[in-house]
């Protein structure tokens, strides 16, 4: 589908950690890395609530430890591209949904 660019964008963001600003395609503003992480964590948390899945259930479906899922939901960590793809599959959603809402 159309998610290839999204995957590439996240991949480039994840591996170039020195990038300080990211262009937000939906609002036309620049986000700091900290703001990006916070927005991702909020969207992941609310997506779990909307689909009625607990962090523990997401952990079991993805094979990602429940401690890491908790860190993703609180903004303390962001997933690797590999883990992000597992989360998308488990939640049946797109990258855009988890990043831009």
GUNUTOR-6557 format. One record per atom (N, C-alpha, C): residue number from 1; atom name; x negated, y negated, z. Coordinates in Angstrom, 3 decimals. Atoms other than C-alpha are relative to their C-alpha. Example, Ala and Ser with C-alpha at 12.3 -4.5 7.8 and 13.67 -1.06 7.14 Angstrom:
<atoms>
<atom pos="1" site="N" c1="-0.890" c2="1.190" c3="0.000"/>
<atom pos="1" site="CA" c1="-12.300" c2="4.500" c3="7.800"/>
<atom pos="1" site="C" c1="-0.900" c2="-1.200" c3="0.000"/>
<atom pos="2" site="N" c1="0.820" c2="1.190" c3="-0.060"/>
<atom pos="2" site="CA" c1="-13.670" c2="1.060" c3="7.140"/>
<atom pos="2" site="C" c1="0.770" c2="-1.090" c3="0.730"/>
</atoms>
This chain:
<atoms>
<atom pos="1" site="N" c1="-0.805" c2="1.178" c3="0.000"/>
<atom pos="1" site="CA" c1="0.000" c2="0.000" c3="0.000"/>
<atom pos="1" site="C" c1="-0.853" c2="-1.249" c3="0.000"/>
<atom pos="2" site="N" c1="0.628" c2="1.311" c3="-0.011"/>
<atom pos="2" site="CA" c1="-0.955" c2="-3.565" c3="0.642"/>
<atom pos="2" site="C" c1="-0.873" c2="-0.203" c3="1.226"/>
<atom pos="3" site="N" c1="0.735" c2="0.142" c3="-1.258"/>
<atom pos="3" site="CA" c1="-2.764" c2="-2.869" c3="3.920"/>
<atom pos="3" site="C" c1="-1.502" c2="0.124" c3="-0.155"/>
<atom pos="4" site="N" c1="1.444" c2="-0.183" c3="0.179"/>
<atom pos="4" site="CA" c1="-6.197" c2="-2.254" c3="2.383"/>
<atom pos="4" site="C" c1="-0.764" c2="-1.251" c3="0.374"/>
<atom pos="5" site="N" c1="0.688" c2="1.247" c3="-0.339"/>
<atom pos="5" site="CA" c1="-7.152" c2="-5.923" c3="2.645"/>
<atom pos="5" site="C" c1="-0.023" c2="-0.196" c3="1.503"/>
<atom pos="6" site="N" c1="-0.055" c2="0.120" c3="-1.457"/>
<atom pos="6" site="CA" c1="-6.000" c2="-5.911" c3="6.270"/>
<atom pos="6" site="C" c1="-1.038" c2="0.877" c3="0.669"/>
<atom pos="7" site="N" c1="1.001" c2="-0.911" c3="-0.559"/>
<atom pos="7" site="CA" c1="-8.187" c2="-2.894" c3="7.032"/>
<atom pos="7" site="C" c1="-1.391" c2="-0.579" c3="-0.207"/>
<atom pos="8" site="N" c1="1.309" c2="0.576" c3="0.309"/>
<atom pos="8" site="CA" c1="-11.138" c2="-4.541" c3="5.294"/>
<atom pos="8" site="C" c1="-0.272" c2="-1.218" c3="0.875"/>
<atom pos="9" site="N" c1="0.135" c2="1.214" c3="-0.805"/>
<atom pos="9" site="CA" c1="-10.531" c2="-7.828" c3="7.140"/>
<atom pos="9" site="C" c1="-0.367" c2="0.347" c3="1.440"/>
<atom pos="10" site="N" c1="0.277" c2="-0.412" c3="-1.374"/>
<atom pos="10" site="CA" c1="-10.485" c2="-6.109" c3="10.539"/>
<atom pos="10" site="C" c1="-1.385" c2="0.638" c3="0.081"/>
<atom pos="11" site="N" c1="1.307" c2="-0.640" c3="0.001"/>
<atom pos="11" site="CA" c1="-13.509" c2="-3.998" c3="9.632"/>
<atom pos="11" site="C" c1="-1.100" c2="-1.058" c3="0.010"/>
<atom pos="12" site="N" c1="1.017" c2="1.047" c3="0.069"/>
<atom pos="12" site="CA" c1="-15.498" c2="-7.101" c3="8.719"/>
<atom pos="12" site="C" c1="-0.041" c2="-0.784" c3="1.307"/>
<atom pos="13" site="N" c1="-0.048" c2="0.731" c3="-1.274"/>
<atom pos="13" site="CA" c1="-14.326" c2="-8.894" c3="11.879"/>
<atom pos="13" site="C" c1="-0.683" c2="0.802" c3="1.105"/>
<atom pos="14" site="N" c1="0.527" c2="-0.832" c3="-1.093"/>
<atom pos="14" site="CA" c1="-15.209" c2="-5.973" c3="14.123"/>
<atom pos="14" site="C" c1="-1.513" c2="0.081" c3="-0.049"/>
<atom pos="15" site="N" c1="1.440" c2="-0.195" c3="0.107"/>
<atom pos="15" site="CA" c1="-18.730" c2="-5.529" c3="12.785"/>
<atom pos="15" site="C" c1="-0.791" c2="-1.290" c3="-0.023"/>
<atom pos="16" site="N" c1="0.700" c2="1.284" c3="-0.018"/>
<atom pos="16" site="CA" c1="-19.591" c2="-9.239" c3="12.552"/>
<atom pos="16" site="C" c1="0.438" c2="-0.777" c3="1.242"/>
<atom pos="17" site="N" c1="-0.466" c2="0.551" c3="-1.271"/>
<atom pos="17" site="CA" c1="-19.131" c2="-10.091" c3="16.213"/>
<atom pos="17" site="C" c1="-0.487" c2="-1.422" c3="0.241"/>
<atom pos="18" site="N" c1="0.489" c2="1.363" c3="-0.191"/>
<atom pos="18" site="CA" c1="-21.070" c2="-13.343" c3="15.857"/>
<atom pos="18" site="C" c1="0.918" c2="-1.041" c3="-0.640"/>
<atom pos="19" site="N" c1="-0.955" c2="0.946" c3="0.593"/>
<atom pos="19" site="CA" c1="-18.233" c2="-14.866" c3="13.838"/>
<atom pos="19" site="C" c1="0.833" c2="-0.602" c3="1.125"/>
<atom pos="20" site="N" c1="-0.707" c2="0.652" c3="-1.105"/>
<atom pos="20" site="CA" c1="-16.659" c2="-17.441" c3="16.136"/>
<atom pos="20" site="C" c1="1.438" c2="-0.347" c3="-0.338"/>
<atom pos="21" site="N" c1="-1.350" c2="0.406" c3="0.378"/>
<atom pos="21" site="CA" c1="-13.585" c2="-18.421" c3="14.139"/>
<atom pos="21" site="C" c1="0.549" c2="0.920" c3="-1.073"/>
<atom pos="22" site="N" c1="-0.668" c2="-0.858" c3="0.971"/>
<atom pos="22" site="CA" c1="-11.079" c2="-16.391" c3="12.197"/>
<atom pos="22" site="C" c1="1.193" c2="-0.765" c3="-0.539"/>
<atom pos="23" site="N" c1="-1.128" c2="0.695" c3="0.596"/>
<atom pos="23" site="CA" c1="-8.561" c2="-17.789" c3="9.767"/>
<atom pos="23" site="C" c1="1.259" c2="0.824" c3="0.185"/>
<atom pos="24" site="N" c1="-1.292" c2="-0.664" c3="-0.200"/>
<atom pos="24" site="CA" c1="-5.002" c2="-16.910" c3="10.737"/>
<atom pos="24" site="C" c1="0.862" c2="-0.260" c3="-1.233"/>
<atom pos="25" site="N" c1="-0.717" c2="0.139" c3="1.269"/>
<atom pos="25" site="CA" c1="-3.178" c2="-16.256" c3="7.459"/>
<atom pos="25" site="C" c1="1.436" c2="-0.470" c3="0.188"/>
<atom pos="26" site="N" c1="-1.418" c2="0.309" c3="-0.160"/>
<atom pos="26" site="CA" c1="0.282" c2="-16.713" c3="8.934"/>
<atom pos="26" site="C" c1="0.242" c2="-1.425" c3="0.445"/>
<atom pos="27" site="N" c1="-0.233" c2="1.343" c3="-0.520"/>
<atom pos="27" site="CA" c1="-0.129" c2="-20.070" c3="10.646"/>
<atom pos="27" site="C" c1="-0.948" c2="-1.033" c3="-0.590"/>
<atom pos="28" site="N" c1="0.915" c2="0.939" c3="0.606"/>
<atom pos="28" site="CA" c1="-3.002" c2="-21.586" c3="8.697"/>
<atom pos="28" site="C" c1="-0.885" c2="-0.722" c3="1.003"/>
<atom pos="29" site="N" c1="0.874" c2="0.598" c3="-1.004"/>
<atom pos="29" site="CA" c1="-5.037" c2="-22.254" c3="11.836"/>
<atom pos="29" site="C" c1="-1.162" c2="0.951" c3="0.266"/>
<atom pos="30" site="N" c1="1.126" c2="-0.865" c3="-0.341"/>
<atom pos="30" site="CA" c1="-8.357" c2="-20.947" c3="13.052"/>
<atom pos="30" site="C" c1="0.149" c2="0.460" c3="1.444"/>
<atom pos="31" site="N" c1="-0.083" c2="-0.584" c3="-1.331"/>
<atom pos="31" site="CA" c1="-8.450" c2="-18.635" c3="16.053"/>
<atom pos="31" site="C" c1="-1.398" c2="0.345" c3="0.482"/>
<atom pos="32" site="N" c1="1.253" c2="-0.469" c3="-0.582"/>
<atom pos="32" site="CA" c1="-11.343" c2="-18.061" c3="18.392"/>
<atom pos="32" site="C" c1="0.098" c2="1.509" c3="0.173"/>
<atom pos="33" site="N" c1="-0.008" c2="-1.452" c3="-0.225"/>
<atom pos="33" site="CA" c1="-12.363" c2="-14.461" c3="18.981"/>
<atom pos="33" site="C" c1="0.816" c2="0.341" c3="1.237"/>
<atom pos="34" site="N" c1="-0.753" c2="-0.230" c3="-1.238"/>
<atom pos="34" site="CA" c1="-10.912" c2="-14.703" c3="22.496"/>
<atom pos="34" site="C" c1="1.504" c2="-0.088" c3="-0.262"/>
<atom pos="35" site="N" c1="-1.421" c2="0.137" c3="0.324"/>
<atom pos="35" site="CA" c1="-7.559" c2="-15.931" c3="21.139"/>
<atom pos="35" site="C" c1="0.481" c2="1.169" c3="-0.855"/>
<atom pos="36" site="N" c1="-0.332" c2="-1.142" c3="0.847"/>
<atom pos="36" site="CA" c1="-7.567" c2="-13.208" c3="18.496"/>
<atom pos="36" site="C" c1="0.230" c2="1.240" c3="0.861"/>
<atom pos="37" site="N" c1="-0.122" c2="-1.172" c3="-0.877"/>
<atom pos="37" site="CA" c1="-8.140" c2="-10.522" c3="21.148"/>
<atom pos="37" site="C" c1="1.264" c2="-0.077" c3="0.837"/>
<atom pos="38" site="N" c1="-1.192" c2="0.178" c3="-0.836"/>
<atom pos="38" site="CA" c1="-5.387" c2="-11.965" c3="23.344"/>
<atom pos="38" site="C" c1="1.268" c2="0.246" c3="-0.797"/>
<atom pos="39" site="N" c1="-1.185" c2="-0.194" c3="0.830"/>
<atom pos="39" site="CA" c1="-2.876" c2="-12.050" c3="20.508"/>
<atom pos="39" site="C" c1="0.163" c2="1.467" c3="-0.371"/>
<atom pos="40" site="N" c1="-0.088" c2="-1.427" c3="0.329"/>
<atom pos="40" site="CA" c1="-3.719" c2="-8.495" c3="19.477"/>
<atom pos="40" site="C" c1="0.539" c2="0.780" c3="1.192"/>
<atom pos="41" site="N" c1="-0.422" c2="-0.754" c3="-1.185"/>
<atom pos="41" site="CA" c1="-3.293" c2="-7.222" c3="23.049"/>
<atom pos="41" site="C" c1="1.479" c2="-0.231" c3="0.296"/>
<atom pos="42" site="N" c1="-1.418" c2="0.291" c3="-0.243"/>
<atom pos="42" site="CA" c1="0.065" c2="-8.977" c3="23.443"/>
<atom pos="42" site="C" c1="0.878" c2="0.732" c3="-1.001"/>
<atom pos="43" site="N" c1="-0.817" c2="-0.656" c3="1.024"/>
<atom pos="43" site="CA" c1="1.363" c2="-7.590" c3="20.159"/>
<atom pos="43" site="C" c1="0.010" c2="1.521" c3="0.182"/>
<atom pos="44" site="N" c1="0.036" c2="-1.438" c3="-0.271"/>
<atom pos="44" site="CA" c1="0.208" c2="-4.073" c3="21.016"/>
<atom pos="44" site="C" c1="0.916" c2="0.335" c3="1.174"/>
<atom pos="45" site="N" c1="-0.818" c2="-0.218" c3="-1.196"/>
<atom pos="45" site="CA" c1="1.848" c2="-4.290" c3="24.452"/>
<atom pos="45" site="C" c1="1.495" c2="-0.064" c3="-0.353"/>
<atom pos="46" site="N" c1="-1.414" c2="0.154" c3="0.337"/>
<atom pos="46" site="CA" c1="5.151" c2="-5.561" c3="23.027"/>
<atom pos="46" site="C" c1="0.474" c2="1.045" c3="-1.004"/>
<atom pos="47" site="N" c1="-0.367" c2="-1.070" c3="0.938"/>
<atom pos="47" site="CA" c1="5.108" c2="-3.013" c3="20.193"/>
<atom pos="47" site="C" c1="0.294" c2="1.293" c3="0.769"/>
<atom pos="48" site="N" c1="-0.253" c2="-1.178" c3="-0.842"/>
<atom pos="48" site="CA" c1="4.827" c2="-0.238" c3="22.799"/>
<atom pos="48" site="C" c1="1.365" c2="-0.113" c3="0.672"/>
<atom pos="49" site="N" c1="-1.297" c2="0.197" c3="-0.662"/>
<atom pos="49" site="CA" c1="7.798" c2="-1.727" c3="24.660"/>
<atom pos="49" site="C" c1="1.147" c2="0.189" c3="-0.994"/>
<atom pos="50" site="N" c1="-1.078" c2="-0.070" c3="1.005"/>
<atom pos="50" site="CA" c1="9.871" c2="-2.042" c3="21.457"/>
<atom pos="50" site="C" c1="0.284" c2="1.434" c3="-0.431"/>
<atom pos="51" site="N" c1="-0.234" c2="-1.387" c3="0.433"/>
<atom pos="51" site="CA" c1="9.339" c2="1.586" c3="20.472"/>
<atom pos="51" site="C" c1="0.251" c2="0.941" c3="1.176"/>
<atom pos="52" site="N" c1="-0.281" c2="-0.813" c3="-1.182"/>
<atom pos="52" site="CA" c1="9.809" c2="2.813" c3="24.050"/>
<atom pos="52" site="C" c1="-1.081" c2="1.021" c3="0.298"/>
<atom pos="53" site="N" c1="1.114" c2="-0.916" c3="-0.237"/>
<atom pos="53" site="CA" c1="6.356" c2="4.390" c3="24.313"/>
<atom pos="53" site="C" c1="-0.873" c2="-0.550" c3="1.127"/>
<atom pos="54" site="N" c1="0.906" c2="0.429" c3="-1.068"/>
<atom pos="54" site="CA" c1="4.160" c2="4.281" c3="27.408"/>
<atom pos="54" site="C" c1="-1.444" c2="0.009" c3="-0.498"/>
<atom pos="55" site="N" c1="1.421" c2="-0.017" c3="0.325"/>
<atom pos="55" site="CA" c1="0.440" c2="3.638" c3="27.322"/>
<atom pos="55" site="C" c1="-0.527" c2="1.434" c3="0.069"/>
<atom pos="56" site="N" c1="0.425" c2="-1.392" c3="-0.137"/>
<atom pos="56" site="CA" c1="-0.025" c2="7.231" c3="28.493"/>
<atom pos="56" site="C" c1="0.398" c2="0.820" c3="-1.233"/>
<atom pos="57" site="N" c1="-0.460" c2="-0.726" c3="1.197"/>
<atom pos="57" site="CA" c1="2.069" c2="8.570" c3="25.590"/>
<atom pos="57" site="C" c1="-0.844" c2="-0.379" c3="-1.217"/>
<atom pos="58" site="N" c1="0.849" c2="0.430" c3="1.110"/>
<atom pos="58" site="CA" c1="0.047" c2="6.468" c3="23.137"/>
<atom pos="58" site="C" c1="-1.370" c2="0.661" c3="0.109"/>
<atom pos="59" site="N" c1="1.284" c2="-0.661" c3="-0.235"/>
<atom pos="59" site="CA" c1="-3.107" c2="7.889" c3="24.681"/>
<atom pos="59" site="C" c1="0.056" c2="1.455" c3="-0.470"/>
<atom pos="60" site="N" c1="-0.136" c2="-1.416" c3="0.399"/>
<atom pos="60" site="CA" c1="-1.867" c2="11.461" c3="24.169"/>
<atom pos="60" site="C" c1="0.136" c2="0.160" c3="-1.515"/>
<atom pos="61" site="N" c1="-0.212" c2="-0.099" c3="1.447"/>
<atom pos="61" site="CA" c1="-0.766" c2="10.818" c3="20.579"/>
<atom pos="61" site="C" c1="-1.261" c2="-0.330" c3="-0.799"/>
<atom pos="62" site="N" c1="1.165" c2="0.468" c3="0.750"/>
<atom pos="62" site="CA" c1="-4.041" c2="9.150" c3="19.581"/>
<atom pos="62" site="C" c1="-1.301" c2="0.690" c3="0.398"/>
<atom pos="63" site="N" c1="1.251" c2="-0.566" c3="-0.496"/>
<atom pos="63" site="CA" c1="-6.611" c2="10.998" c3="21.678"/>
<atom pos="63" site="C" c1="-0.931" c2="-1.057" c3="0.586"/>
<atom pos="64" site="N" c1="0.772" c2="1.091" c3="-0.616"/>
<atom pos="64" site="CA" c1="-7.820" c2="7.621" c3="22.987"/>
<atom pos="64" site="C" c1="0.310" c2="0.030" c3="1.496"/>
<atom pos="65" site="N" c1="-0.229" c2="-0.093" c3="-1.443"/>
<atom pos="65" site="CA" c1="-8.295" c2="7.579" c3="26.759"/>
<atom pos="65" site="C" c1="1.007" c2="-1.054" c3="0.462"/>
<atom pos="66" site="N" c1="-0.992" c2="0.943" c3="-0.517"/>
<atom pos="66" site="CA" c1="-5.523" c2="5.930" c3="28.771"/>
<atom pos="66" site="C" c1="-0.673" c2="-1.249" c3="0.565"/>
<atom pos="67" site="N" c1="0.742" c2="1.170" c3="-0.500"/>
<atom pos="67" site="CA" c1="-8.162" c2="3.646" c3="30.306"/>
<atom pos="67" site="C" c1="-0.265" c2="-0.970" c3="-1.155"/>
<atom pos="68" site="N" c1="0.250" c2="0.867" c3="1.154"/>
<atom pos="68" site="CA" c1="-9.078" c2="2.341" c3="26.833"/>
<atom pos="68" site="C" c1="1.295" c2="-0.627" c3="-0.505"/>
<atom pos="69" site="N" c1="-1.291" c2="0.564" c3="0.427"/>
<atom pos="69" site="CA" c1="-5.411" c2="1.912" c3="25.865"/>
<atom pos="69" site="C" c1="0.369" c2="-1.162" c3="0.916"/>
<atom pos="70" site="N" c1="-0.283" c2="1.070" c3="-0.957"/>
<atom pos="70" site="CA" c1="-4.950" c2="-0.143" c3="29.034"/>
<atom pos="70" site="C" c1="-0.865" c2="-1.226" c3="-0.286"/>
<atom pos="71" site="N" c1="0.910" c2="1.118" c3="0.314"/>
<atom pos="71" site="CA" c1="-7.989" c2="-2.251" c3="28.121"/>
<atom pos="71" site="C" c1="0.441" c2="-0.722" c3="-1.275"/>
<atom pos="72" site="N" c1="-0.504" c2="0.627" c3="1.223"/>
<atom pos="72" site="CA" c1="-6.529" c2="-2.849" c3="24.646"/>
<atom pos="72" site="C" c1="1.229" c2="-0.863" c3="0.304"/>
<atom pos="73" site="N" c1="-1.249" c2="0.705" c3="-0.318"/>
<atom pos="73" site="CA" c1="-3.178" c2="-3.914" c3="26.146"/>
<atom pos="73" site="C" c1="-0.215" c2="-1.219" c3="0.883"/>
<atom pos="74" site="N" c1="0.277" c2="1.148" c3="-0.875"/>
<atom pos="74" site="CA" c1="-4.798" c2="-6.350" c3="28.576"/>
<atom pos="74" site="C" c1="-1.009" c2="-0.969" c3="-0.610"/>
<atom pos="75" site="N" c1="0.927" c2="0.897" c3="0.668"/>
<atom pos="75" site="CA" c1="-7.209" c2="-7.911" c3="26.102"/>
<atom pos="75" site="C" c1="-1.439" c2="0.117" c3="0.458"/>
<atom pos="76" site="N" c1="1.374" c2="-0.184" c3="-0.485"/>
<atom pos="76" site="CA" c1="-10.320" c2="-6.587" c3="27.831"/>
<atom pos="76" site="C" c1="-0.892" c2="0.644" c3="-1.055"/>
<atom pos="77" site="N" c1="0.720" c2="-0.634" c3="1.110"/>
<atom pos="77" site="CA" c1="-11.315" c2="-4.610" c3="24.712"/>
<atom pos="77" site="C" c1="0.875" c2="-0.076" c3="-1.233"/>
<atom pos="78" site="N" c1="-0.762" c2="-0.187" c3="1.229"/>
<atom pos="78" site="CA" c1="-10.316" c2="-4.383" c3="21.089"/>
<atom pos="78" site="C" c1="-0.448" c2="1.325" c3="-0.599"/>
<atom pos="79" site="N" c1="0.354" c2="-1.327" c3="0.515"/>
<atom pos="79" site="CA" c1="-10.199" c2="-1.044" c3="19.297"/>
<atom pos="79" site="C" c1="-0.958" c2="-0.075" c3="-1.185"/>
<atom pos="80" site="N" c1="0.781" c2="-0.162" c3="1.220"/>
<atom pos="80" site="CA" c1="-12.694" c2="0.108" c3="16.726"/>
<atom pos="80" site="C" c1="0.985" c2="0.159" c3="-1.153"/>
<atom pos="81" site="N" c1="-0.866" c2="-0.200" c3="1.170"/>
<atom pos="81" site="CA" c1="-11.309" c2="0.340" c3="13.202"/>
<atom pos="81" site="C" c1="0.594" c2="1.409" c3="0.038"/>
<atom pos="82" site="N" c1="-0.464" c2="-1.394" c3="-0.069"/>
<atom pos="82" site="CA" c1="-11.065" c2="4.118" c3="13.655"/>
<atom pos="82" site="C" c1="1.151" c2="0.145" c3="1.001"/>
<atom pos="83" site="N" c1="-1.060" c2="-0.083" c3="-1.006"/>
<atom pos="83" site="CA" c1="-9.012" c2="3.774" c3="16.862"/>
<atom pos="83" site="C" c1="1.216" c2="-0.825" c3="-0.398"/>
<atom pos="84" site="N" c1="-1.114" c2="0.811" c3="0.467"/>
<atom pos="84" site="CA" c1="-6.901" c2="1.014" c3="15.343"/>
<atom pos="84" site="C" c1="0.858" c2="0.785" c3="-0.986"/>
<atom pos="85" site="N" c1="-0.752" c2="-0.810" c3="0.951"/>
<atom pos="85" site="CA" c1="-5.924" c2="3.353" c3="12.510"/>
<atom pos="85" site="C" c1="0.794" c2="1.091" c3="0.705"/>
<atom pos="86" site="N" c1="-0.736" c2="-1.025" c3="-0.773"/>
<atom pos="86" site="CA" c1="-4.965" c2="6.058" c3="15.038"/>
<atom pos="86" site="C" c1="1.208" c2="-0.623" c3="0.704"/>
<atom pos="87" site="N" c1="-1.101" c2="0.699" c3="-0.679"/>
<atom pos="87" site="CA" c1="-2.830" c2="3.532" c3="16.946"/>
<atom pos="87" site="C" c1="1.106" c2="-0.324" c3="-1.000"/>
<atom pos="88" site="N" c1="-0.985" c2="0.307" c3="1.034"/>
<atom pos="88" site="CA" c1="-1.115" c2="2.402" c3="13.736"/>
<atom pos="88" site="C" c1="0.809" c2="1.233" c3="-0.381"/>
<atom pos="89" site="N" c1="-0.693" c2="-1.238" c3="0.370"/>
<atom pos="89" site="CA" c1="-0.294" c2="5.997" c3="12.835"/>
<atom pos="89" site="C" c1="0.982" c2="0.419" c3="1.104"/>
<atom pos="90" site="N" c1="-0.857" c2="-0.410" c3="-1.123"/>
<atom pos="90" site="CA" c1="1.088" c2="6.771" c3="16.301"/>
<atom pos="90" site="C" c1="1.216" c2="-0.917" c3="0.153"/>
<atom pos="91" site="N" c1="-1.092" c2="0.967" c3="-0.155"/>
<atom pos="91" site="CA" c1="3.206" c2="3.590" c3="16.364"/>
<atom pos="91" site="C" c1="0.787" c2="-0.201" c3="-1.291"/>
<atom pos="92" site="N" c1="-0.651" c2="0.131" c3="1.302"/>
<atom pos="92" site="CA" c1="4.185" c2="3.901" c3="12.672"/>
<atom pos="92" site="C" c1="0.167" c2="-1.476" c3="-0.375"/>
<atom pos="93" site="N" c1="-0.048" c2="1.426" c3="0.325"/>
<atom pos="93" site="CA" c1="3.281" c2="0.287" c3="12.009"/>
<atom pos="93" site="C" c1="-1.220" c2="-0.387" c3="-0.831"/>
<atom pos="94" site="N" c1="1.080" c2="0.503" c3="0.837"/>
<atom pos="94" site="CA" c1="1.002" c2="-1.810" c3="9.834"/>
<atom pos="94" site="C" c1="-0.983" c2="-0.816" c3="0.841"/>
<atom pos="95" site="N" c1="0.984" c2="0.871" c3="-0.640"/>
<atom pos="95" site="CA" c1="-2.113" c2="-3.747" c3="10.724"/>
<atom pos="95" site="C" c1="0.579" c2="-1.393" c3="0.193"/>
<atom pos="96" site="N" c1="-0.588" c2="1.344" c3="-0.100"/>
<atom pos="96" site="CA" c1="-0.242" c2="-6.981" c3="10.004"/>
<atom pos="96" site="C" c1="0.931" c2="-0.123" c3="1.196"/>
<atom pos="97" site="N" c1="-0.917" c2="0.017" c3="-1.144"/>
<atom pos="97" site="CA" c1="2.355" c2="-6.059" c3="12.625"/>
<atom pos="97" site="C" c1="-0.774" c2="-0.154" c3="1.298"/>
<atom pos="98" site="N" c1="0.780" c2="0.058" c3="-1.247"/>
<atom pos="98" site="CA" c1="-0.324" c2="-5.581" c3="15.288"/>
<atom pos="98" site="C" c1="-0.847" c2="-1.265" c3="0.128"/>
<atom pos="99" site="N" c1="0.859" c2="1.175" c3="-0.072"/>
<atom pos="99" site="CA" c1="-2.316" c2="-8.666" c3="14.370"/>
<atom pos="99" site="C" c1="0.802" c2="-1.294" c3="-0.126"/>
<atom pos="100" site="N" c1="-0.726" c2="1.243" c3="0.239"/>
<atom pos="100" site="CA" c1="0.114" c2="-11.244" c3="13.053"/>
<atom pos="100" site="C" c1="1.428" c2="0.012" c3="0.519"/>
<atom pos="101" site="N" c1="-1.335" c2="-0.088" c3="-0.566"/>
<atom pos="101" site="CA" c1="3.354" c2="-9.992" c3="14.577"/>
<atom pos="101" site="C" c1="1.100" c2="0.151" c3="-1.016"/>
</atoms>
